[in-house]
Amino acid sequence: MIAQLANAVVRAILVLIVICTPSLLLPARSPDSATVVMLVALFAAAFTFSEYASRYPGLIEFRDAPPFNRVRVIGVFATLFLLSLVAGAPDAPQTLTLIVNATGLVLAHALDFSYSPIWLLQVFLPENASRTDLTMLRTMGGLSFLVGLITIAVFAILMRLKSWPSRNSSFNVWVNLPTFDPTAGGDVVARLTRDSRVNLILGFTLPFLMPVLASYGIENLDVSIAGSPQLMVWMVTLWSFLPVSLLMRGLAMGRIAHMITERRKQVVRDLAEQGALAAA
């Protein structure tokens, strides 16, 4: 119990640090924005602590199937950190910042073709946006795209090399998939496969849909991200994190469906061997 509480406290602190990263690296435009970020960070930390301190499942998926959530958190932190460096580049032209900006510009230039996800990011900015803001947004898009690809690749490699979630222990569907009801009806494997495909499709289409949907919200709320580097960092991070999270979830659910199928085949083979031995 003490180890579980300590683990929950550490995870809550890490979540707090991740959410506060842009505020720590970028100057706040107003005291209210820093207060809002701190409140959101405290709420997320409290939620994380309550989830991991409890013995019963809540809302966080794959809680007992590392390193799924660890890879996601590291990916989000890397995205926020790198984008914050880009947003603060005019104030701190250091070597690391210059390298990060150069990498983002190269990737943005390579991926910036008509109706590509990077090209669609420009709808976040108003029509009269400056060239500097547009370049910064494209650089952030290239970096977040790279971090997202690396995050997915790392999880896929770990899933392959370590036979994720684990070949030596059972997978508790109730704890790791609290929103999935295996008794709702229909074959579990078919439902997991369907959910996996839906998540993969959404993960591939969201980078194209999110800028268009966000542009309507920005226009209706009369919000400009050009004057707020922190808001730009968070918008681009969400643009990359949500598809990456869905793609990882799709891969994970497909893996679980494959595990259940293999387990069923093994049970059938064992029963057939027992029947053959009994007949002999």
N, C-alpha and C positions, 0 to 999 in steps of 0.2 A: 504493500500500500504506500509506503514512504517513497519507494522508487518510482511508482506511478505518479505521485504528486510532484516529485522533483522533475520528472520528465515533462509533466504538464506545465510547470513553471518555466522551464527552459524554452519550451516551444512557444509559450505566450510571450516571453521576452524577445525571442527571435522575430515573431510576427510584429511586435511593436517596433523593433528596429527597422524591419523591411518597410513598413508603411511610412515611417518618419524619415526614410532616406532622402527623398527629394527636399524635404523641409530643412534637413541638416546641411545639404550641399548647396541649396539655392537660397538667395535672400527672399524673405517674405515681403510681398507687396503691401500687405496690411496685417495688423494683429489678429483680425478675425479669421483669416485663412489659416494661420498657425494654430489657433484655438480649435478650428473645425478639424484639422488634420489630427491633432492630439486626441480629440474626443473619438474620432473614428478609430484611431490606433488603439486606444484604451478599450473600446468596445470589442474590436477584433481580438485583442489579447485576452480579454475576459471570456469571450466565446470559445477561443481555442483552449483556454485552461479548463473550462467547464466540460468541453468535449473529451479531452484526453484524461481528465481526472476521474471521469465517470467510468464505471465498469460496463455500462450499457450503451448501445449505439445511439448516436444522435443524428447529425446531418452530414458530418465529414465522412467521405467515402474512403475506403482502403486505409482505415486507421491502423489496422494490424497487418498491413502488407507493404512494409518498406521495400524499396525507397521511393514509392510512387509520389507521396506528398513532399518528401524531401527534395526530389528532383524539381518539382513544380515551384517550391519556395525558392530554391537556389536560382532557378530561371527567372522568376519575378524580380528577385533582388539584383541579379546581374543586369536585367533590363532597366530597372529604375536607376541603378548606379551609373550605367553608361549613358543613358539619356540625360541624366542630371549633369554629367560632365559636358555633354554637348550643349545643353541649355546655358550652362555657366561659362562657356568657352570665351565669350567676349571679355569677361571680367577676370579670367584666370587662364591666359594662354600658356599653359605648361606643356611639357613634353608629352605626358600621358594624354592630355586633352587633345593635342594636335594629332596624335596617332589615332585616337578614337574617332575624331572628326574625319580624318582622311579615309579610314576604313569604311565609315558610314557613307561618305560621298561616293566612293568607288562602288559599293553595293547598290546604292540608290541609282547611280547612273546605269548600272548593268540591268537593273530591274524596272527602270522607269520607261515603260512603253505604254502605248495607248490602252487604257482600261485595265492596266495591271493594278494590283493592290497598292503599290507605291504611288502610282499615278492618281488613284482615287483619293489618296490622303489629302490632296490639295483642297477638297471640298470642306475640310475643317476650317480653312482660312477664308476670310472675306475676299471679294474680288479685288479690292484695293490694297491687298496685303503687300508688304515690301518684299523685295528680292531676298533680303536676309532671313526673314521669317520663313519664306518658302524653302530656302536652302536648308535651314535648320530642321524643318519638318521632314523633308526628304531624307536628311541624314539620320534623324531619329527612326524613320521608317526602315531604312536599310539595316541599321543596327538591331532593331527589335526583330526584324525578319531573320537575321542571322542567329540571334540568341534563341529564337523559337525553333529554328531548324536543329540547332545543336541540342536543345533540350529534348526534343522528340527523338533525335538520334541516340542520345545517351540512354534514355529510357528503353528504347528498342534494343540496344546492345545489352544493357543489364538484364532485360527480360529474357534475352536469348542465352546469355552466358550463364546466368544464375537460375535459369528455369523458373523465373518469377511466376507466381508469388513464392512457392517453395515446393520442391519435390519431396521433402522429408516430413512435412507437416500438412495437416488438413486446412482447407480454406473455409473460414466461417463466413457464409454469405450474409447472415444476419448482422454481423458486426461491420463487415467491410462494405456491404451494399445495403445500408439501412433504408434507402428509398425504393429498393427493389424487393417486391413480394414474390417469392418463389411459389407460393400457393395460390396466386391470383387466377390461375387457369392456363392451360396450354403447356406445351413442353418447355422446360426451363432452358434447354439448349437453344431451341428456336427463338425464344424471347430474348435471350442474351445475344444471339447472333443478330437479330433484328435491331436491338438497341445499339449494338456495336456499329452496324452499318449506318444507322441514323446519326450517331455521333460523328463518325468519320465524314459523312456528307456535309453535316453542319460545320465541321471544322474546316473543310475545304472551301465552303461558300461564304462563311462569315467575314473573311478579310475583304471580300467584294461588297457585301451587304452592309456591314457596319458603318463605313464612311457615309454611305447614302442615307441611312437611317439617322445617323448622328447629325448630319447637316440639317435635317428638318428640326431636330430638337434645338440645335444651336440658333437657328433662325427664330423659332417660336419663343425661346427664352431670352433672346437678345444677349447671348454670351459670346465673347470674343476670346479665343485662346491665344491670339497673337500678343496680347499684352500681359499674359500670365504664363511664364515658363513652367511653373509647377503644374498648371492645368494641362498644358501641352504634353508634358511628360506623362501624366496620368492617362490622358486620352490615347496616346500612342501605345502605352503599356497595355491598356485594356484591349486595344485593337489587336495586339499580338498575343496576349495571354489567354483570352477566351478561346480563340481557335486552337491554340496549343493544348489547352486543358481538355477540350472536347476530343481532339485527336488522341491524346494520351488515354482518355477514358474509353474511347472506342477500341484502341489496341488492347487495353486491359480487359475489357469485357469479352472481346474476341478470344483472348488467351484463356479466360475462365471457361468459356464455352468449349474450347478445345480440350481443356483439362477434364471437364465432366464427361465429354465424349470418350476420351481415352480411358477414363475410369470405368465407364460402362462396358467398354470392350474388354477390359481386364477382368471384370466380374464375370462376363459371359464366358471368357476363356477358362477361368477358374472353375466355373460350374461345369463346363464341358469336360475338363480334366477329372473332376470329382466323379462325374457320371461314368466316364470311361473306366476309372479305377474301380468303381462299384460294380460295373458290369463284368470286369475281369475277375 
